[in-house]
Amino acid sequence: MDDVARAAAWAALASAGLATPVAVALLRAFGTPQHVLDASRASVEAVAGRAAAERLDARDASHDASTAAWLGEPGHTLVAWGDADYPRQLLEIPDPPLALFALGRLALLARPAIAIVGSRQATPQGVEDAYAFARILAEAGLTVVSGLAQGIDAAAHRGALDTPASTIAVTGTGPDRVYPASHRDLAHAIVERGALVTEFAPGTPPLKENFPRRNRLIAGLARGVLVVEAAPGSGSLITARLAVEQGRDVFAIPGSIHSPLSKGDRAGRPRRARRRRRARGARGARAGGTRRSRAGARARRDGARPGRPRPAGDPHRARRRRARRHARAPRARRSRRGAAGRRMGAAALDRGAQFGALMRVRRRSRTRTRLRARR
């Protein structure tokens, strides 16, 4: 089998949309993509189940001829699992593509890279920042990965294009289409001096559901993702979330607090800070809350203030005890009601943390009682 036929077989198998574990099981059982495609429905179902057999039967084979014709042209390459040029970092993500259609310098796929993503409706300052950061990072040896979209993506590509590390464009269409069409000249420049890759077969239009799949490849090809201007719910935040799930670092350039395009840059930070504070509080309560509460209870039973020694022969001890006993009944009822509400609000903590929090509240209430008694 020649290289074009082998690449066409990989492309045909990838077009079935099989999950990664299913594709691995079929390749182990049958050896090559062509053997998987030639296998009977019963044998495929015996290895990977009925759903996989149905997907292979329902595969649209009308694009096989156009894919083979595209692969036969000079400079057009398909990089599949097991090939030397296949990006090793993509094998670390949960669902790596079976094959990538590639144009340009394939050696860039093995270089250390950083992704720069952001808003399509970027501000002039955002475009300037993306260009400057891409230029500096590329001059430092990092290949810049982005999605060839308008705004921040285009600025990042242009900033890194003239450096030796250059840039990689990951598209959500077939390799024979450019979206948006206004970036046709930029796409040709990237093919000449950088690389353009996609997992979609030739002829695939810019469908909405393809771009989240493209975003996972942008995050997967890079060691980290830099977000420059992102509105809440934008595709850039999808890329950032996928990068976190893949174990990559995520960075953000802070923008104006009044700009809607900077809300996405700050969206995750307060939530992460609250989670960290809550986790630290829970660990502290589990580690020492119960122990401190019991020590305070023993000290109060002895008539001394927690943490301070009781003076010998205290003449006012009996009077303070009577004052505490007198104020204890109504205060206890209020404490029980408040403690019940606090226990409901602290459902995420374990029982040790709840007990520690309750005892700290009781200590505060009794301290207030002692202060009133002294007056």
C-alpha positions as CSV (number, residue, x, y, z in Angstrom):
1,M,0.0,0.0,0.0
2,D,1.5,3.4,-1.0
3,D,1.5,6.4,1.3
4,V,-1.5,8.1,-0.3
5,A,-3.7,4.9,0.1
6,R,-2.5,4.5,3.7
7,A,-3.3,8.1,4.5
8,A,-6.7,7.8,2.9
9,A,-7.4,4.7,5.0
10,W,-6.5,6.6,8.2
11,A,-8.7,9.5,7.1
12,A,-11.6,7.2,6.4
13,L,-11.4,5.6,9.8
14,A,-11.1,9.0,11.5
15,S,-14.3,10.2,9.6
16,A,-16.3,7.5,11.5
17,G,-16.0,9.5,14.7
18,L,-15.1,6.6,17.0
19,A,-14.1,7.2,20.6
20,T,-10.4,6.8,21.3
21,P,-10.7,3.6,23.4
22,V,-12.8,2.0,20.6
23,A,-10.4,3.0,17.9
24,V,-7.5,1.6,19.9
25,A,-9.3,-1.7,20.4
26,L,-10.1,-2.1,16.7
27,L,-6.6,-1.3,15.6
28,R,-5.2,-3.8,18.1
29,A,-7.6,-6.4,16.8
30,F,-7.3,-5.9,13.1
31,G,-3.9,-4.2,12.7
32,T,-4.4,-1.4,10.2
33,P,-7.1,1.1,9.4
34,Q,-7.8,-0.6,6.0
35,H,-8.3,-3.9,7.7
36,V,-10.7,-2.3,10.2
37,L,-12.7,-0.8,7.3
38,D,-12.7,-4.2,5.4
39,A,-13.8,-6.2,8.5
40,S,-17.4,-7.6,8.7
41,R,-20.0,-6.0,10.9
42,A,-20.1,-9.1,13.1
43,S,-16.4,-9.1,13.7
44,V,-16.3,-5.4,14.5
45,E,-19.3,-5.8,16.8
46,A,-17.5,-8.7,18.6
47,V,-14.5,-6.4,19.3
48,A,-16.0,-3.0,20.0
49,G,-19.7,-3.4,20.4
50,R,-22.8,-2.6,18.3
51,A,-22.4,1.2,18.5
52,A,-19.0,1.1,16.8
53,A,-20.2,-1.3,14.1
54,E,-23.2,1.1,13.4
55,R,-20.9,4.1,13.2
56,L,-18.6,2.4,10.7
57,D,-21.6,1.3,8.6
58,A,-23.1,4.8,8.7
59,R,-19.8,6.5,7.7
60,D,-20.2,8.9,4.8
61,A,-17.9,7.5,2.2
62,S,-18.7,10.2,-0.4
63,H,-15.7,12.3,0.7
64,D,-13.1,9.4,0.4
65,A,-12.3,10.3,-3.2
66,S,-11.9,14.0,-2.5
67,T,-9.7,13.2,0.5
68,A,-7.5,10.9,-1.6
69,A,-7.3,13.6,-4.3
70,W,-6.2,16.2,-1.7
71,L,-3.6,14.0,-0.2
72,G,-2.1,13.3,-3.7
73,E,-1.2,17.0,-4.1
74,P,2.4,18.2,-3.2
75,G,2.8,19.5,0.3
76,H,-0.4,17.9,1.6
77,T,0.2,15.5,4.5
78,L,-1.8,13.4,6.8
79,V,-0.1,12.6,10.2
80,A,-1.6,9.6,12.0
81,W,-1.0,7.7,15.2
82,G,2.4,6.0,15.1
83,D,3.9,8.4,12.6
84,A,7.1,10.2,13.6
85,D,5.6,13.6,13.0
86,Y,2.5,13.0,15.1
87,P,2.6,15.5,18.1
88,R,3.4,13.5,21.2
89,Q,1.7,16.0,23.4
90,L,-1.6,15.2,21.8
91,L,-1.3,11.6,23.1
92,E,-1.5,13.0,26.6
93,I,-5.1,14.4,26.2
94,P,-8.2,12.2,26.7
95,D,-9.3,12.1,23.1
96,P,-6.5,12.6,20.6
97,P,-7.5,12.7,17.0
98,L,-6.7,9.6,14.9
99,A,-5.1,11.8,12.2
100,L,-4.3,15.4,11.4
101,F,-4.4,17.0,7.9
102,A,-1.3,19.2,7.9
103,L,0.3,21.9,5.7
104,G,3.6,23.6,6.1
105,R,6.5,22.9,8.5
106,L,5.6,19.6,10.3
107,A,8.7,20.0,12.5
108,L,6.9,22.7,14.5
109,L,4.5,20.1,15.9
110,A,7.3,18.7,18.0
111,R,8.5,22.1,19.4
112,P,7.5,23.5,22.8
113,A,4.5,25.8,22.2
114,I,2.2,28.2,24.0
115,A,-1.4,29.0,22.9
116,I,-2.7,32.5,22.7
117,V,-6.5,32.9,22.4
118,G,-8.9,35.7,22.9
119,S,-11.9,37.6,21.7
120,R,-12.8,38.0,18.0
121,Q,-14.1,41.6,18.8
122,A,-10.8,42.6,20.4
123,T,-10.0,46.2,21.4
124,P,-6.9,47.9,19.9
125,Q,-5.1,47.4,23.1
126,G,-5.9,43.7,23.2
127,V,-4.6,43.3,19.6
128,E,-1.4,45.2,20.5
129,D,-0.9,43.0,23.6
130,A,-1.5,39.8,21.7
131,Y,1.0,40.8,19.0
132,A,3.6,41.9,21.5
133,F,3.4,38.8,23.7
134,A,3.4,36.4,20.7
135,R,6.5,38.2,19.3
136,I,8.4,38.0,22.6
137,L,7.4,34.4,23.4
138,A,8.3,33.2,19.9
139,E,11.6,35.0,20.0
140,A,12.2,33.1,23.3
141,G,11.7,29.8,21.4
142,L,8.0,29.0,22.0
143,T,5.9,28.3,18.9
144,V,2.6,30.2,19.1
145,V,-0.6,28.1,18.6
146,S,-3.9,29.8,17.9
147,G,-7.2,29.3,15.9
148,L,-6.9,31.6,12.9
149,A,-10.0,33.6,14.1
150,Q,-10.4,37.3,13.9
151,G,-9.1,39.6,16.6
152,I,-6.6,38.1,19.1
153,D,-5.9,34.9,17.2
154,A,-4.9,36.8,14.0
155,A,-2.7,39.2,16.0
156,A,-0.9,36.3,17.7
157,H,-0.2,34.6,14.4
158,R,1.1,37.8,12.9
159,G,3.3,38.5,15.9
160,A,5.1,35.1,15.8
161,L,5.1,34.6,12.0
162,D,8.5,36.2,11.3
163,T,10.4,34.4,14.1
164,P,12.2,31.0,13.8
165,A,9.7,29.4,16.2
166,S,6.8,30.7,14.0
167,T,3.2,29.7,14.6
168,I,0.7,26.9,14.2
169,A,-2.9,27.6,13.1
170,V,-5.5,25.0,14.1
171,T,-8.7,25.3,12.1
172,G,-12.2,24.1,12.5
173,T,-12.8,23.4,8.8
174,G,-11.2,21.2,6.2
175,P,-7.7,22.0,5.1
176,D,-8.9,23.2,1.8
177,R,-11.1,26.0,3.4
178,V,-10.2,29.2,5.2
179,Y,-12.5,30.6,7.8
180,P,-13.0,33.5,7.9
181,A,-12.3,34.1,4.2
182,S,-10.7,37.5,5.0
183,H,-7.7,35.6,6.5
184,R,-6.9,33.8,3.2
185,D,-3.6,35.7,2.8
186,L,-2.7,35.1,6.5
187,A,-3.4,31.4,6.1
188,H,-1.1,31.2,3.0
189,A,1.6,33.0,4.9
190,I,1.3,30.5,7.8
191,V,1.5,27.6,5.4
192,E,4.7,29.0,3.9
193,R,6.5,29.9,7.2
194,G,4.6,28.0,9.8
195,A,2.1,25.1,9.9
196,L,-1.7,24.7,9.5
197,V,-3.4,21.6,10.9
198,T,-6.9,20.3,11.3
199,E,-8.6,17.0,12.1
200,F,-11.5,17.6,9.7
201,A,-11.5,16.1,6.2
202,P,-11.2,18.3,3.0
203,G,-14.5,19.9,2.2
204,T,-15.7,20.2,5.8
205,P,-17.5,23.6,6.2
206,P,-17.2,25.9,9.3
207,L,-19.8,24.1,11.4
208,K,-20.5,25.5,14.9
209,E,-20.0,22.1,16.7
210,N,-16.5,21.8,15.2
211,F,-14.9,24.7,17.0
212,P,-15.0,23.3,20.5
213,R,-13.2,20.2,19.1
214,R,-10.7,22.6,17.5
215,N,-10.2,24.3,20.9
216,R,-9.2,21.0,22.6
217,L,-6.4,20.7,20.0
218,I,-5.2,24.2,20.5
219,A,-4.9,23.5,24.3
220,G,-3.4,20.0,23.7
221,L,-0.6,21.2,21.3
222,A,0.6,23.8,23.9
223,R,2.2,23.6,27.3
224,G,0.1,26.5,28.4
225,V,-2.7,28.9,27.3
226,L,-2.6,32.7,27.5
227,V,-6.0,34.4,27.4
228,V,-6.1,38.0,26.1
229,E,-9.6,39.6,26.4
230,A,-12.4,37.1,26.7
231,A,-16.1,37.7,27.4
232,P,-17.9,35.3,29.7
233,G,-19.0,32.1,27.9
234,S,-16.6,32.7,24.9
235,G,-14.7,30.1,23.1
236,S,-11.5,31.3,24.6
237,L,-12.8,30.3,28.1
238,I,-13.7,26.9,26.6
239,T,-10.1,26.5,25.5
240,A,-8.9,27.6,29.0
241,R,-11.2,25.1,30.7
242,L,-10.0,22.3,28.4
243,A,-6.4,23.2,29.1
244,V,-7.0,22.9,32.8
245,E,-8.6,19.5,32.3
246,Q,-5.6,18.4,30.2
247,G,-3.2,19.5,32.9
248,R,-1.9,22.6,31.1
249,D,-1.1,26.0,32.7
250,V,-3.5,28.9,32.0
251,F,-2.5,32.6,32.1
252,A,-4.5,35.8,31.6
253,I,-3.6,39.4,30.8
254,P,-5.7,41.5,33.1
255,G,-7.7,44.2,31.4
256,S,-9.9,47.1,32.5
257,I,-12.5,46.4,35.2
258,H,-15.0,48.3,33.1
259,S,-14.5,46.3,29.9
260,P,-16.9,43.5,29.1
261,L,-14.1,41.7,27.3
262,S,-12.1,41.5,30.5
263,K,-14.7,39.8,32.5
264,G,-13.8,36.4,31.2
265,D,-10.1,36.9,32.2
266,R,-11.2,37.4,35.8
267,A,-14.1,35.0,35.9
268,G,-12.3,32.0,37.4
269,R,-10.1,33.9,39.9
270,P,-12.7,34.8,42.6
271,R,-14.2,31.3,42.4
272,R,-10.8,29.6,42.8
273,A,-9.9,31.9,45.7
274,R,-13.2,31.0,47.5
275,R,-12.5,27.3,47.0
276,R,-9.0,27.7,48.4
277,R,-10.2,29.6,51.5
278,R,-13.0,27.1,52.1
279,A,-10.5,24.2,51.8
280,R,-8.1,25.9,54.2
281,G,-10.9,26.5,56.7
282,A,-12.0,22.9,56.5
283,R,-8.5,21.6,57.0
284,G,-8.0,23.9,60.0
285,A,-11.2,22.9,61.6
286,R,-10.5,19.2,61.2
287,A,-6.9,19.6,62.5
288,G,-7.4,21.7,65.6
289,G,-11.0,22.9,66.0
290,T,-12.2,20.0,68.1
291,R,-9.0,19.9,70.3
292,R,-9.2,23.6,71.1
293,S,-12.9,23.4,71.8
294,R,-12.4,20.6,74.3
295,A,-9.6,22.5,76.0
296,G,-11.8,25.5,76.3
297,A,-14.7,23.5,77.7
298,R,-12.5,22.0,80.4
299,A,-11.2,25.5,81.3
300,R,-14.7,26.8,81.6
301,R,-15.8,23.9,83.8
302,D,-12.9,24.9,86.1
303,G,-14.1,28.4,86.2
304,A,-11.1,29.9,84.4
305,R,-11.0,31.8,81.2
306,P,-9.7,29.6,78.3
307,G,-6.0,30.0,77.8
308,R,-5.4,31.9,81.1
309,P,-4.6,30.4,84.5
310,R,-7.2,31.0,87.2
311,P,-5.9,33.1,90.1
312,A,-5.8,31.4,93.5
313,G,-8.4,32.5,95.9
314,D,-10.5,34.4,93.4
315,P,-13.1,36.3,95.5
316,H,-15.4,37.0,92.6
317,R,-15.6,33.5,91.3
318,A,-19.0,32.6,92.9
319,R,-20.6,35.9,91.7
320,R,-19.5,35.3,88.1
321,R,-20.8,31.8,88.2
322,R,-24.2,33.0,89.4
323,A,-24.3,35.6,86.6
324,R,-23.5,33.0,84.0
325,R,-26.1,30.6,85.3
326,H,-28.7,33.4,85.2
327,A,-28.0,34.5,81.6
328,R,-27.5,31.0,80.2
329,A,-31.1,29.8,79.6
330,P,-32.3,32.4,77.0
331,R,-28.8,32.5,75.4
332,A,-28.8,28.8,74.9
333,R,-32.0,28.8,73.0
334,R,-30.7,31.4,70.6
335,S,-27.4,29.6,70.3
336,R,-29.2,26.3,69.4
337,R,-31.3,28.1,66.7
338,G,-28.2,29.8,65.2
339,A,-26.1,26.6,65.4
340,A,-28.8,24.7,63.5
341,G,-28.7,27.2,60.6
342,R,-24.9,27.2,60.6
343,R,-24.9,23.4,60.5
344,M,-27.2,23.5,57.4
345,G,-24.9,26.0,55.7
346,A,-21.8,23.9,56.5
347,A,-23.0,20.7,54.8
348,A,-19.8,20.5,52.8
349,L,-17.6,20.2,55.9
350,D,-17.2,17.0,57.8
351,R,-18.6,16.4,61.3
352,G,-15.4,17.4,63.0
353,A,-15.4,20.8,61.2
354,Q,-19.1,21.4,62.2
355,F,-18.3,20.5,65.8
356,G,-15.4,22.9,65.9
357,A,-17.4,25.7,64.4
358,L,-20.2,25.2,66.9
359,M,-17.9,25.2,69.9
360,R,-16.2,28.4,68.7
361,V,-19.7,30.1,68.5
362,R,-20.4,28.9,72.1
363,R,-17.1,30.3,73.3
364,R,-17.9,33.7,71.8
365,S,-21.4,33.8,73.3
366,R,-20.1,32.9,76.8
367,T,-17.4,35.5,76.5
368,R,-20.1,38.1,75.9
369,T,-22.0,36.8,78.9
370,R,-18.9,37.3,81.1
371,L,-18.4,40.8,79.9
372,R,-22.0,41.7,80.8
373,A,-21.6,40.1,84.2
374,R,-18.5,42.2,85.0
375,R,-20.4,45.4,84.1
